[in-house]
Amino acid sequence: MCAGSFRASGRRCGALPDCEERISWSMPTYWQGRNIIHFAANKKHIGLYPGPEAVAHFSEELDQRGLAHSKGSIRIPYSYALPLDLVERIATWCQETGNHA
């Protein structure tokens, strides 16, 4: 698994077709008039930063999948299969609701 998979998931299936890729807060970011979602490769995990509202909205599913999360961030260990379906739904939710990183 790599951070490049996040980039592909944002484009795959039209999840974020009109967003630009930018660097914000030193992280790859999807942007459309505002930051939609950030991600970054860390020492032991991929960090996904959709903002606190998104984490709260998806917290039950994150818990069911055993993914660590805190206010505004989700940590996906490198040993864990990248949940692209969940990443796409979170990114789309952030874009559609205006709740963002």
N, CA, C and O of each residue as an XYZ file, in Angstrom:
404
protein
N       0.843     -1.171      0.000
C       0.000      0.000      0.000
C       0.888      1.232      0.000
O       1.941      1.251      0.636
N       0.455      2.264     -0.719
C       1.231      3.490     -0.749
C       0.306      4.692     -0.846
O      -0.880      4.560     -1.148
N       0.868      5.860     -0.586
C       0.070      7.084     -0.657
C      -0.445      7.313     -2.072
O      -1.480      7.956     -2.252
N       0.254      6.803     -3.075
C      -0.217      6.939     -4.451
C      -1.565      6.282     -4.667
O      -2.317      6.697     -5.549
N      -1.886      5.268     -3.882
C      -3.195      4.627     -3.984
C      -4.312      5.587     -3.608
O      -5.413      5.508     -4.154
N      -4.034      6.497     -2.673
C      -5.025      7.512     -2.320
C      -5.298      8.421     -3.504
O      -6.444      8.773     -3.782
N      -4.238      8.794     -4.196
C      -4.413      9.654     -5.368
C      -5.297      8.961     -6.387
O      -6.198      9.578     -6.956
N      -5.044      7.683     -6.618
C      -5.841      6.935     -7.595
C      -7.289      6.822     -7.138
O      -8.204      6.909     -7.957
N      -7.511      6.627     -5.836
C      -8.881      6.459     -5.364
C      -9.686      7.738     -5.509
O     -10.903      7.683     -5.689
N      -9.038      8.874     -5.436
C      -9.737     10.134     -5.615
C     -10.216     10.339     -7.037
O     -11.205     11.036     -7.266
N      -9.539      9.751     -7.977
C      -9.899      9.890     -9.387
C     -10.763      8.728     -9.889
O     -11.555      8.882    -10.819
N     -10.595      7.572     -9.260
C     -11.311      6.375     -9.680
C     -12.805      6.525     -9.420
O     -13.207      7.091     -8.404
N     -13.598      6.037    -10.301
C     -15.055      6.046    -10.152
C     -15.619      7.458    -10.016
O     -16.754      7.635     -9.572
N     -14.840      8.452    -10.393
C     -15.351      9.814    -10.349
C     -15.600     10.344     -8.950
O     -16.431     11.237     -8.783
N     -14.913      9.829     -7.935
C     -15.152     10.272     -6.560
C     -14.944     11.779     -6.411
O     -15.753     12.453     -5.773
N     -13.879     12.305     -6.987
C     -13.584     13.734     -6.907
C     -13.152     14.248     -8.283
O     -12.024     14.719     -8.434
N     -14.014     14.167     -9.270
C     -13.598     14.453    -10.646
C     -13.193     15.903    -10.902
O     -12.370     16.157    -11.781
N     -13.744     16.850    -10.165
C     -13.474     18.260    -10.443
C     -12.479     18.887     -9.481
O     -12.237     20.092     -9.538
N     -11.906     18.091     -8.608
C     -10.960     18.623     -7.627
C      -9.563     18.725     -8.215
O      -9.172     17.961     -9.097
N      -8.830     19.694     -7.695
C      -7.426     19.848     -8.050
C      -6.584     19.167     -6.984
O      -6.979     19.082     -5.821
N      -5.430     18.689     -7.391
C      -4.468     18.165     -6.426
C      -3.523     19.305     -6.077
O      -2.962     19.948     -6.964
N      -3.350     19.552     -4.795
C      -2.478     20.610     -4.306
C      -1.698     20.108     -3.103
O      -1.973     19.032     -2.571
N      -0.726     20.898     -2.686
C      -0.037     20.658     -1.425
C      -0.528     21.722     -0.448
O      -0.432     22.918     -0.725
N      -1.044     21.291      0.675
C      -1.510     22.195      1.714
C      -1.085     21.606      3.057
O      -1.216     20.402      3.276
N      -0.586     22.438      3.942
C      -0.055     21.956      5.221
C       1.012     20.887      4.990
O       1.145     19.953      5.781
N       1.764     21.028      3.909
C       2.840     20.101      3.513
C       2.335     18.700      3.205
O       3.093     17.735      3.298
N       1.056     18.577      2.836
C       0.468     17.275      2.516
C      -0.254     17.344      1.175
O      -0.793     18.390      0.812
N      -0.266     16.229      0.435
C      -1.124     16.177     -0.750
C      -2.573     16.399     -0.324
O      -3.030     15.852      0.680
N      -3.279     17.200     -1.096
C      -4.624     17.636     -0.739
C      -5.497     17.673     -1.977
O      -5.043     18.059     -3.054
N      -6.740     17.275     -1.826
C      -7.725     17.521     -2.881
C      -8.420     18.825     -2.535
O      -8.858     19.028     -1.402
N      -8.517     19.706     -3.519
C      -9.014     21.059     -3.311
C     -10.060     21.405     -4.360
O      -9.890     21.088     -5.537
N     -11.130     22.046     -3.945
C     -12.130     22.586     -4.858
C     -12.761     23.797     -4.174
O     -13.826     23.704     -3.563
N     -12.083     24.925     -4.291
C     -12.533     26.128     -3.618
C     -12.192     26.133     -2.136
O     -12.276     27.167     -1.474
N     -11.816     24.997     -1.629
C     -11.404     24.791     -0.239
C     -10.716     23.428     -0.170
O     -10.820     22.621     -1.094
N     -10.014     23.183      0.930
C      -9.416     21.861      1.114
C     -10.534     20.856      1.369
O     -11.390     21.069      2.227
N     -10.514     19.757      0.611
C     -11.516     18.707      0.794
C     -10.985     17.637      1.742
O     -11.643     17.279      2.719
N      -9.780     17.129      1.442
C      -9.211     16.051      2.248
C      -7.696     16.033      2.024
O      -7.223     16.268      0.912
N      -6.943     15.752      3.088
C      -5.480     15.639      3.027
C      -5.091     14.186      3.286
O      -5.857     13.422      3.875
N      -3.898     13.817      2.841
C      -3.334     12.523      3.218
C      -1.824     12.641      3.260
O      -1.243     13.527      2.634
N      -1.190     11.741      4.001
C       0.261     11.775      4.122
C       0.797     10.411      4.532
O       0.144      9.657      5.253
N       2.001     10.114      4.055
C       2.703      8.901      4.469
C       3.492      9.230      5.731
O       4.257     10.194      5.759
N       3.305      8.436      6.760
C       4.023      8.595      8.020
C       4.901      7.364      8.239
O       4.903      6.444      7.422
N       5.635      7.351      9.330
C       6.577      6.260      9.579
C       5.892      4.890      9.632
O       6.397      3.929      9.051
N       4.755      4.788     10.319
C       4.109      3.491     10.517
C       2.709      3.391      9.913
O       2.065      2.347     10.010
N       2.233      4.480      9.285
C       0.862      4.458      8.775
C       0.666      5.522      7.690
O       1.480      6.428      7.514
N      -0.435      5.371      6.981
C      -0.919      6.422      6.092
C      -1.912      7.238      6.914
O      -2.807      6.677      7.546
N      -1.756      8.537      6.907
C      -2.688      9.403      7.608
C      -3.678      9.997      6.622
O      -3.293     10.520      5.576
N      -4.935      9.914      6.959
C      -6.007     10.504      6.171
C      -6.621     11.591      7.051
O      -6.982     11.334      8.200
N      -6.739     12.803      6.511
C      -7.171     13.945      7.309
C      -8.392     14.605      6.669
O      -8.258     15.589      5.940
N      -9.579     14.066      6.939
C     -10.792     14.609      6.351
C     -11.461     15.684      7.210
O     -12.412     16.323      6.759
N     -10.991     15.888      8.415
C     -11.606     16.845      9.330
C     -12.453     16.152     10.380
O     -12.843     14.998     10.200
N     -12.741     16.842     11.476
C     -13.430     16.215     12.608
C     -14.862     15.776     12.321
O     -15.305     14.757     12.852
N     -15.598     16.518     11.493
C     -16.981     16.128     11.197
C     -17.031     14.808     10.440
O     -17.885     13.965     10.716
N     -16.131     14.624      9.497
C     -16.099     13.378      8.726
C     -15.719     12.197      9.609
O     -16.316     11.125      9.510
N     -14.730     12.392     10.469
C     -14.326     11.303     11.370
C     -15.487     10.935     12.284
O     -15.742      9.752     12.511
N     -16.186     11.918     12.806
C     -17.347     11.634     13.666
C     -18.433     10.902     12.878
O     -19.032      9.953     13.384
N     -18.686     11.333     11.656
C     -19.730     10.719     10.834
C     -19.423      9.258     10.515
O     -20.331      8.427     10.502
N     -18.147      8.934     10.256
C     -17.761      7.578      9.867
C     -17.154      6.780     11.020
O     -16.615      5.698     10.791
N     -17.228      7.286     12.251
C     -16.526      6.641     13.368
C     -16.970      5.210     13.632
O     -16.144      4.363     13.972
N     -18.246      4.928     13.484
C     -18.717      3.558     13.726
C     -18.076      2.579     12.738
O     -17.617      1.506     13.129
N     -18.050      2.952     11.474
C     -17.430      2.067     10.473
C     -15.921      1.974     10.676
O     -15.336      0.907     10.491
N     -15.289      3.076     11.053
C     -13.855      3.046     11.341
C     -13.573      2.083     12.489
O     -12.620      1.306     12.432
N     -14.407      2.135     13.537
C     -14.242      1.218     14.667
C     -14.444     -0.227     14.232
O     -13.680     -1.106     14.632
N     -15.462     -0.482     13.416
C     -15.737     -1.844     12.942
C     -14.567     -2.391     12.135
O     -14.278     -3.587     12.184
N     -13.907     -1.530     11.405
C     -12.765     -1.956     10.583
C     -11.457     -1.970     11.371
O     -10.420     -2.371     10.843
N     -11.501     -1.541     12.614
C     -10.303     -1.549     13.453
C      -9.306     -0.462     13.101
O      -8.107     -0.626     13.329
N      -9.783      0.649     12.548
C      -8.892      1.745     12.176
C      -8.835      2.781     13.291
O      -9.867      3.243     13.778
N      -7.621      3.137     13.685
C      -7.430      4.142     14.722
C      -7.806      5.509     14.165
O      -7.504      5.832     13.016
N      -8.462      6.297     14.990
C      -8.836      7.639     14.561
C      -8.919      8.548     15.769
O      -9.112      8.101     16.900
N      -8.769      9.816     15.506
C      -8.930     10.836     16.536
C      -9.537     12.046     15.847
O      -9.873     11.982     14.665
N      -9.678     13.119     16.556
C     -10.351     14.289     16.000
C      -9.684     14.730     14.688
O      -8.586     15.288     14.688
N     -10.364     14.469     13.594
C      -9.896     14.928     12.294
C      -8.928     14.041     11.559
O      -8.558     14.355     10.428
N      -8.497     12.932     12.159
C      -7.509     12.083     11.479
C      -7.849     10.598     11.587
O      -8.467     10.137     12.547
N      -7.418      9.877     10.564
C      -7.584      8.424     10.508
C      -6.208      7.845     10.193
O      -5.527      8.310      9.278
N      -5.805      6.831     10.953
C      -4.496      6.204     10.758
C      -4.675      4.791     10.218
O      -5.312      3.946     10.848
N      -4.110      4.553      9.058
C      -4.215      3.245      8.414
C      -2.814      2.627      8.389
O      -1.956      3.083      7.634
N      -2.573      1.594      9.206
C      -1.248      0.969      9.244
C      -0.868      0.397      7.875
O      -1.726     -0.039      7.108
N       0.422      0.408      7.591
C       0.893     -0.143      6.317
C       0.533     -1.616      6.160
O       0.394     -2.106      5.040
N       0.383     -2.317      7.268
C       0.048     -3.746      7.215
C      -1.435     -3.986      6.900
O      -1.837     -5.122      6.647
N      -2.232     -2.942      6.913
C      -3.690     -3.035      6.708
C      -3.997     -2.820      5.231
O      -3.410     -1.946      4.593
N      -4.905     -3.605      4.693
C      -5.317     -3.415      3.302
C      -6.011     -2.056      3.172
O      -6.914     -1.734      3.945
N      -5.590     -1.283      2.209
C      -6.140      0.057      2.025
C      -7.625     -0.013      1.692
O      -7.993     -0.596      0.672
N      -8.489      0.568      2.528
C      -9.933      0.517      2.300
C     -10.369      1.605      1.302
O     -10.964      2.611      1.687
N     -10.064      1.386      0.024
C     -10.341      2.406     -0.989
C     -11.815      2.782     -1.055
O     -12.149      3.943     -1.288
N     -12.696      1.809     -0.851
C     -14.127      2.121     -0.881
C     -14.490      3.130      0.206
O     -15.260      4.059     -0.035
N     -13.938      2.946      1.390
C     -14.199      3.859      2.496
C     -13.565      5.224      2.234
O     -14.188      6.256      2.486
N     -12.350      5.235      1.739
C     -11.674      6.496      1.430
C     -12.486      7.298      0.418
O     -12.651      8.509      0.567
N     -12.990      6.622     -0.610
C     -13.796      7.295     -1.628
C     -15.084      7.861     -1.030
O     -15.479      8.981     -1.355
N     -15.730      7.102     -0.169
C     -16.978      7.583      0.442
C     -16.722      8.771      1.365
O     -17.511      9.715      1.393
N     -15.625      8.730      2.120
C     -15.292      9.848      3.003
C     -14.988     11.096      2.184
O     -15.487     12.180      2.489
N     -14.176     10.947      1.150
C     -13.831     12.094      0.308
C     -15.070     12.685     -0.351
O     -15.231     13.905     -0.389
N     -15.936     11.838     -0.865
C     -17.164     12.311     -1.502
C     -18.060     13.003     -0.488
O     -18.639     14.048     -0.782
N     -18.178     12.430      0.706
C     -18.992     13.039      1.762
C     -18.456     14.430      2.110
O     -19.230     15.374      2.263
N     -17.135     14.553      2.234
C     -16.530     15.854      2.557
C     -16.847     16.882      1.477
O     -17.169     18.032      1.777
N     -16.755     16.463      0.234
C     -17.043     17.377     -0.870
C     -18.510     17.773     -0.907
O     -18.836     18.950     -1.064
N     -19.387     16.801     -0.765
C     -20.823     17.063     -0.885
C     -21.391     17.865      0.284
O     -22.292     18.682      0.089
N     -20.882     17.647      1.483
C     -21.435     18.317      2.661
C     -20.757     19.644      2.977
O     -21.289     20.451      3.739
N     -19.607     19.865      2.405
C     -18.858     21.076      2.733
C     -18.070     20.946      4.012
O     -17.405     21.896      4.425
N     -18.128     19.788      4.654
C     -17.307     19.518      5.836
C     -15.965     19.035      5.304
O     -15.899     18.068      4.546
N     -14.919     19.702      5.699
C     -13.632     19.406      5.093
C     -12.502     19.638      6.068
O     -12.685     20.148      7.173
N     -11.339     19.246      5.619
C     -10.125     19.353      6.431
C      -9.753     20.800      6.689
O      -8.755     21.071      7.358
